[in-house]
Amino acid sequence: MTLINIPDDVRRLEIQNNLIMVLTILFPGYGIQILPQGMGLYFNNAETKHNIMINETNFDVLKNALTEVTGVRNSAGGENSNFNPKGKKAAAIAAKLLKGRARAAEQKGYSSDGVLGRYVSILTIGLSSMSLDDCLNLTVYQLYDLIERYGLYIGWDLDIRSRLAGGKPDDKPDDWMKDLH
């Protein structure tokens, strides 16, 4: 809500339009409106007459559901930002802290730009059974699931290879067939 209520009119409209496009993809059949003065989001399904209002009291439910459904976690490598500012001054401070975190992540070489492209590239090279077209047709959830599973498998495979070569690794890797969620 902090981002969609920034004072810059052009940037705010761009962010709001992008948010509505993403939410429309995630919630097909619903009309989505951003309520004025940061009051929240309004979802309306004309067919089922099902209306939902998301505001500061139930935003965490939406956030947790979207994180679970999309598989998108904090991919910048930093701490997870759990700001829930109350008031304009708190929102300004939170925005500054988030900017600082983004700048620090960028300096460390982390970037949210191209994360999905990098994952597609890794899977295309690492999994001989998947072509680039196959990887590009994955959902975001499937892509994150595959990359996490592939990372576990690589760790397990390297552990086995080093043991077969006479190495004595300090600890066992996680089971690559474990439940991920």
C-alpha positions in Angstrom: 0.0 0.0 0.0 3.0 2.3 0.6 4.1 1.8 -3.0 0.8 2.5 -4.6 0.3 5.7 -2.6 3.6 7.4 -3.4 3.3 11.1 -4.1 4.8 10.9 -7.7 1.6 10.7 -9.8 3.2 9.2 -12.9 5.1 6.5 -10.9 2.1 5.8 -8.7 -0.2 5.2 -11.7 2.4 2.9 -13.3 2.7 0.9 -10.1 -1.0 0.7 -9.6 -1.6 -0.5 -13.2 1.2 -3.1 -12.9 -0.4 -4.3 -9.6 -3.8 -4.6 -11.1 -2.4 -6.5 -14.1 -0.6 -9.0 -11.8 -3.7 -9.4 -9.6 -5.9 -9.9 -12.6 -3.7 -12.8 -13.7 -3.7 -14.3 -10.3 -7.4 -13.8 -9.7 -9.2 -14.3 -13.1 -12.8 -13.3 -13.1 -12.4 -10.6 -10.5 -12.5 -6.9 -11.1 -9.9 -5.2 -9.0 -9.9 -1.7 -7.7 -7.5 0.2 -5.6 -9.4 2.2 -3.0 -8.4 5.8 -2.4 -6.1 7.0 0.5 -4.6 3.6 0.9 -7.8 2.1 2.3 -7.0 -1.2 0.4 -7.9 -3.3 -2.6 -11.4 -4.3 -3.7 -12.0 -7.6 -5.5 -15.4 -8.0 -7.2 -16.6 -11.1 -9.1 -19.8 -10.1 -11.0 -20.7 -13.7 -11.8 -20.6 -15.1 -8.3 -21.4 -11.8 -6.5 -18.3 -12.5 -4.4 -16.6 -9.4 -3.1 -13.5 -9.1 -1.0 -11.8 -6.1 0.5 -8.1 -6.3 1.4 -6.9 -3.8 3.9 -4.3 -3.5 6.7 -6.2 -6.0 8.9 -6.2 -8.9 6.4 -3.3 -8.0 4.1 -1.0 -10.6 5.7 -3.4 -13.4 4.6 -3.2 -12.2 1.0 0.6 -11.8 1.2 1.1 -15.3 2.7 -1.2 -16.9 0.1 0.5 -15.2 -2.8 3.9 -16.2 -1.5 2.8 -19.8 -1.2 1.0 -19.9 -4.6 3.7 -18.2 -6.6 6.6 -19.7 -4.8 8.2 -16.2 -4.7 10.3 -15.7 -1.7 12.9 -13.1 -1.0 15.3 -13.8 -3.8 17.5 -10.8 -3.2 19.4 -12.7 -0.6 18.8 -10.3 2.2 16.4 -10.3 5.2 12.7 -10.6 4.5 11.2 -7.2 4.9 8.2 -7.4 7.3 7.4 -3.7 7.5 3.8 -2.7 8.3 4.1 1.1 8.7 1.3 3.0 10.4 1.2 6.6 9.3 3.1 8.7 6.8 6.3 9.1 8.7 6.6 5.4 9.4 5.9 4.7 5.7 8.7 7.1 4.7 11.1 5.5 7.1 10.2 2.0 5.8 10.6 3.1 2.2 14.1 4.5 3.0 15.0 1.2 4.7 13.8 -0.8 1.8 15.8 1.4 -0.6 18.9 0.9 1.5 18.4 -2.9 1.5 17.9 -2.9 -2.3 21.1 -0.8 -2.8 23.0 -3.2 -0.5 21.7 -6.2 -2.3 22.7 -4.7 -5.6 26.2 -4.0 -4.3 26.5 -7.6 -3.2 25.6 -8.7 -6.7 22.0 -9.7 -6.0 19.4 -8.6 -8.4 15.7 -9.3 -8.6 15.9 -8.4 -12.3 16.6 -11.5 -14.3 16.1 -14.0 -11.4 13.6 -16.0 -13.4 15.8 -15.8 -16.5 18.7 -17.1 -14.6 16.7 -20.0 -13.2 15.5 -20.9 -16.7 19.1 -20.8 -17.9 20.2 -23.0 -15.0 17.5 -25.6 -15.6 18.0 -25.7 -19.3 21.7 -26.5 -18.9 21.4 -28.7 -15.8 18.4 -30.8 -16.9 19.1 -32.5 -20.2 15.5 -33.6 -20.3 14.2 -30.0 -20.5 14.5 -27.7 -23.4 14.4 -24.0 -23.3 10.8 -24.0 -24.5 9.9 -26.5 -21.8 11.4 -24.2 -19.1 9.7 -21.1 -20.6 6.3 -22.8 -20.3 6.7 -23.4 -16.6 4.6 -21.4 -14.1 6.6 -19.3 -11.6 5.7 -21.9 -8.9 6.9 -24.8 -11.0 10.1 -22.9 -11.8 10.9 -22.1 -8.2 10.0 -25.7 -7.2 12.3 -27.2 -9.9 15.2 -24.9 -9.1 15.0 -25.7 -5.4 14.7 -29.5 -6.0 17.6 -29.3 -8.6 19.8 -27.5 -6.0 19.1 -30.2 -3.4 19.9 -32.9 -6.0 23.2 -31.3 -7.0 24.2 -31.1 -3.3 23.3 -34.8 -2.8 25.0 -35.9 -6.0 28.3 -34.0 -5.1 28.2 -35.6 -1.6 27.9 -39.1 -3.1 30.6 -38.5 -5.7 33.0 -37.1 -3.1 32.4 -40.2 -0.8 33.0 -42.5 -3.7 36.3 -40.8 -4.4 37.3 -41.3 -0.8 36.4 -38.0 0.7 34.8 -37.7 4.1 32.4 -34.7 4.0 31.6 -33.1 7.4 27.9 -33.4 7.1 25.2 -35.1 5.0 23.3 -33.0 2.5 19.5 -32.6 2.8 17.5 -35.4 1.2 16.8 -34.2 -2.3 13.4 -36.0 -2.4 12.1 -34.3 0.8 8.8 -32.4 0.9 9.7 -28.8 -0.1 6.8 -27.1 1.4 
